[in-house]
Amino acid sequence: MAKKTAASIQADIAKGAFRPHTALSNMALAYFQSDTKAFAKTIFPICPVTLSSDNYYVFDKEDLLRDNWQRKPAYGKVDPAVLSEHTESYACVVDQMIMGIDRIRQTDLTRRQGPGAADPRTQRARTMAGQANIHQDVLFAKAFFRTGVWGHEEAGVDSTTPTSGQFIKFSNGNSDPVALVDDRKTVMEQNTGRMPNRMAIGVNVFNALKKHPAILERVKYGGTTANPATITENVLSQLFGVERLTVQRSIMNRAKLGQKADMGYIGDPNGFLLAYATDTPSIDEPSAGYIFTWDMLGNGNIMPVLNYDGEPGTHSEFIEGLMATDMKKTADDLGMFFADAV
């Protein structure tokens, strides 16, 4: 076989007979988060809507939970019971993300038969989906998972004699997280007729609960030498008596492009939320919050991803993603937020 020269290699490249690989085809470093870490859609139900904004009915609990039965007078009748109602509104706003593709550069990569990671459409669609989860988690944290949102709000303290609006931090061995949650669940049920069935906890809260003596004492006899008792989300949901418990694990970089990375958890790692919510939209059940979603293109797709060409002469194309949501607190008395739990 004749020795390759620079000229012959260039000729082979032009004919497509020689394809140098400038990157590995079986691995790449991509810090995509697992979709299982996204928490926005795990607590409150998604409510698809056909209009960007509209009203919904609210039937007052005071009338629904009152005993309106009366003794019928002889030859007469009782006054009709009053069922009060009013309306609240939602408003979905459209968020957008666009990523570009340089066709000239892509032609070079395609001819080299580069790795799958270099496929621009697949890569950008994957990036867009991952960042959609991040964006929704950010919206959820701002709407629900922080102080200043819910009427019932408490803060953890180190003191063993907390006052009104306070509780003993879970990082303090004198606290009893199960007793605290049971008490607050009873308060909500007494005020609303609904027992909290959702619990969202920060990462530091989860870590503190896993080693809390009151928690370990309740589960230690459920383990063996071969299979020691472990504290999982499922175990905690059973101990706290809620249908669903999630840990807010998703992270994000808060720094702008070109700035030093500022990585951190999206949800408050030291807080937790206790709430009542339905699994799906309901006209017969209340819910602390809803995620209203509008299919702005009218095709039933709540997060359409589109592709379009750039301006003539740019030799580019763009991938566009759209979403329109309103993460709205719909029942203030069905949510409780606890800050500084550790």
N, C-alpha and C positions, 0 to 999 in steps of 0.2 A: 504494500500500500504506500502510495506516494506521501511524502512528508507534507503536512499542512503548512501553508504559508499564510501571512496576513491577508494577502490578496485572495487566496483560495477560500479562506474562512469567510471573508466578506461576500464572495460569490455564493457560497453555500447558504449563508444567512438570507441573502436576497431571494434565493430559490426556495427557501423554507426547508432545506435539507439539514441544516445545522441549527439546533435550537438550544442556546446556552441558558441554563437556569441560574437566575440571580438570587433566588430564594428557595428555601425548602418547600416541597410540595406536601409534606405530611405533618407540618406543625407551624403554628404561628402564636404569638402572644397577644391575646385579646381579653381584656378585663371585663367581659360581659358578666353581669350578675345573673344568678339563677332566677327564673321567673317565680320560683316558690318563695323568694324573699319579699316580693312585692306584697304590701299589706293593705293598700287602699280599698281593694274590693273584697276583703275578707271579713269586714266588720258590718258595714251597712250595705243594703241591697242597691242594685242598679235599677233605675226606673227609666226605661226608654220612653221618650216623648216625641211627638210629631211636630211640635212647634218650639221655637227657640225660647219662648217665654209664655207663661200662662198661669192660671190660678188653680189651686186645689182646695177642696173643702176641709175644714177642721170642725169637728163636732165637739163641743165643750164637754170635758170630762165631768164637770160639776153636775151637769144635767144627766149624763149617762150613768153616773154612779150614785145618784140620789134615789131614795125610796119614794117613788111618786104614787104608790098605791094608797088609797084613802077609803075609809068606811063609807059605803053608799048610804045616803040618807033615805028614809022612807019616802016614797013618791017623788024622789028627786034624783039628781045626778051630781057627780063630783066635777070640779073644774078640770078642763083638759090639761094634761101635763105639757110642759114647755121643753122643747128640745132646741137649744140654741146652736147656731152654726155661724161660722164666718169663713173667709177665704184668706189664704196666704198665696204668695207667688214665688215662682222660681224663674231664673234667667240664665240660660246657657250661653256662654261666650266661646267663640271659636279660637283655639290655639293652633299654631302651625309650626312645622319644622321642615326645612328644605336642605337637601344635600346635593352637591353638584358632582358631575362626572366629566373628566377631561377626555374626550374621545381620541385625541391625538396620542396622549400618553397611553390610553387603554389599548390602542392599536398595537403599540410596541409590546405591552404585556401579553396580549392575546397571541401574537406571533411567537412569543417565547414559550407559550403554553405554560404559563405560570400556575401557581397553586390556586386552589379553590378560594383561598382567602383573598385573592386579588380580583375575584369577580365583583365588580363594583356594585351591581344592582343587589346581589345577594347580601353583600357586606353592609351596604347602606340601609337596606330594609331591616336587617337584623339589628343594626345600631339604632334605627328609628324606633323599633319595637321596644328595645331595652330602655331607651330614654323616655318612651311613653310611660313605662312603669315608674321610672324615677319621677317624672313630672306629676303623675297622678298621686304618688306618695307624698310629694311636696304639698300638693293642694289639700290632701287629706290631713296632713299634719297641721297646716295652717287653719283649716276649717274646724277640726275636731280635737286634735291631740296636743293641746297646749293650754296654758292658763288664760283666763279672760274670755272663755267661750261659754262654759256651762255655769248655770246658776249655782249648782252645788259643786263647790271647789274646796279642796283641803290641801294642806301642806304638811309634809313630814318634818318632825322635830326630834332631836336627840333626847329631850326631856321625857321622863317616864310619867309625867303628869300633864299631858297635852290639854290645851283649852279648846274652846269652840273653834271649829275650822282647822283643827290640827289632829295629827295622829303620830304615833311612835314610828320612826323610820324602820324599815325592814332590816336595815343593816345593824340595828340594835337588837341584841339577843332577847331583850325583855318584851319585844313586840310579839303579837300573835296575828299574823296576816290573815289566817282563815277566819278567826273570830271577828276581825275588823271588817272583812268583806261580807261575812254573814250579817253583821249588824247593819251595814249600809244597804245591803240587798233588802233587808226587812224595812228600812226607812223608805226605799223607793216603792216597794210593794204597798206599803201603807198609804202612800200619797197618790199612787197611780193605779193600783190593782195589777201591776205588771212586775214580775220578778226579773231582775237583770239576767240576760242570757248571753252576753258578749263581754269579753274582757281582752283588752289590748295592752300589752306591757312592754316597757322599754328593755333593752338588753341588760343594763345594769340591774334592773329589778329582777329579771329572770335569773341572773347569776346569783343575786343575793338570796332568792327563794330556794335555789337548789342546795344551798348549804345552811339554810335557816334551821335551827334546832327544832322549832315547832313543826316544820314541814317534815324533817327527817324522822321525827318521832312518830308521825302518823303513817309513814310508809316503810319503816325499817323491817317490820315483821313480814312484809310481802316479798322479801328477797331470800335467796339462798346463796351458798358459797359459790356455786357455779353461775348463778344468775342473780347478782346482788341488786337490791332495789335501786332504781335510778329515778331521778326527777326529770320528767319530760313535760312537754306542753300538754299532752293528753292526761298525765297524772295530775298536773295542776288544775286542769279544767274540771276534773272529777272532784278534787279536794275543795275547790271554790264553788262547785255546783253550777257551772255555766256550760252551755252547749258548745261554745266555741271560744278558745283562747289562742291568741296569736302573739308572737314576739316580733317587735318592729325592727327587723334586721337590715333592711335595705340601706345602702350608703350612697353618698354623692360627693362630688367635688364642687365646693361652693366658690372656688376661685374662677375668675374670668380668664378668657383665652390669653395666654402669654404670662399669666401670673403664676406664682408658686402654688402648687396643689394644696388645697385645704379640704382634706377628706374627713368625713364624719357621718354618723348616723343621721338619717332624715328625721325619724321620730325621736322625741325627747327620751334619751336612754334611762333617765331617772324617774319617769312618770308612768302612770297607768290609767286607763279609762275603763269604767264600768258602765254598761249601757244595756238597754233593751232594744232589739231590732228584729225585724221580720227577715225571713230568707228571701222572699220575693215581694214585689209591690202588692199591697193589700188595701181594700176599702173597708175592711172590718177590723183591722189591727193598727195600732199606732207604731211608730218607729222613731227612735231618737234622731236618726239622720237618713238621708237618701242621697244617692249619687244620680242626679238627673242627667241623662245623656241624649243628645239630639243628633240624628243622622242628617247633617246639614245638606247633603247631596240628594237626599230623598230615596236612597237605594237600600236602606236598612243596615248599612255598614256604619258602625259608630266610630271607626277609625280607618277611613279610607286612605290608601297609599297610592299615589298617582305618579305617572311618569310623563314628562313633556320635554320638548327640545328647547335649547337655549336660542338666543338671538342669532340670526345669520352672521357668519364670520367668527363666532366664538367656538365652533366645533365642540359644543358641550350639550349635555342634557342634565335634567334635574329630577330628583326623586322628592316628592312632596307628601307629607303626612298631615292629616287634619283630625282634630277632635274638639268636641264642644260639650262641656260638662258644667254642672253647678252642684258642688258638694255643699248641701244645705242642711243645717240643723233644723229639724222639723218638730221636735218635741224636747224642749229644754229640761223638763222634769224627768226625762228618761235617760239622762246621761249624768255621770259624775266623773270629775277629773281629779286625780291625786298627784300632786307635784312633789318633787324631792323625796321620793319614797326610799332612797338610799343616799 
